């Protein structure tokens, strides 16, 4: 029995890893083409049909470049922090269920996901500090302020969902949406969760990490090409996780108009990913003071209102 369970866990790990890699590759290509159209340029064109092989060429180019270490950097922390960010992100993906296929179906799995997300500011701070670059450190501080200010509204929305379902199991939350999506039950919570998750993924308009006119590449400024490639890959994996968790918690997951299947979850995840790209194409970066005001005042107030409405409605 133990061997069978171990085999199932390994199979799920391989499937989710392949899915995450495929999504990251496709998301990276599609975003470059999608945003390029909005900005009246072609995007990737030359390598492969419609430029599909451009990301593969970029991968090998970055992988074969020399890894350069900052002279005064703490090499151990500098190395470990990037890999820890990648490891935590992949672990988040492994916790997501696909229909009746999952590793863990605990009643507190959603809280575990939130705890793991809370570690990211610490790892970003370690990376910025260990590089011994003042611009990287300033960027890390800005990222920490951003992430912390949006984590409280995010947590209150998760509390609202758990209170409504009487469980923090993602499978139970999806099953509770078999007749009506939570998007329609708690629209305020959906808006707060979407904005907070965009901030957690450091996506536009909350992409303070790479304020080009101020901080170059942010806390990744002194990162060599291979590690920068890893960080870029992690960003796309985080986008996959964000699109999938929104689909599971608010869009009914694998429930669709013609029965329930993982195909519906896949379609919804792609749709949310396209919406994230659309926001990047049309939105501009917010100032840090406006972002903090939006997180601490606007979203925090809306998340409290959402929790109160769920309590009254229940």
Buried (B, 14 or more C-beta within 10 A) or exposed (E): EEEEEEEEBEEBBEEBBEBBBEBBBBBBBBBBBBBBEEEEEEBBEEBBEBBBBBBEBBBEEBEEEEEEEBEEBBEEBBBBBBEBBBEBBBEBBBBBBBBEEBBBEBBBBBBBBBEBBBEBBEBBBBBBBBBBBEBBBBBBBBBBBBBBBBBBBBBBBBBBBBBBBEBBBBBBBBBBBEEEBBBEBBEBBBBBBBBBBBBBBBBBBBBBBBBEEBBBBBBBBBBBBBBBBBBBBBBBBBBBBBBBBBBBBBBBBBBBEEEBEBEBBBBBBBBBBBEBBEBBBEBEBBEBEEBBBBBBEBBBEBBBBBBEBBEEEE
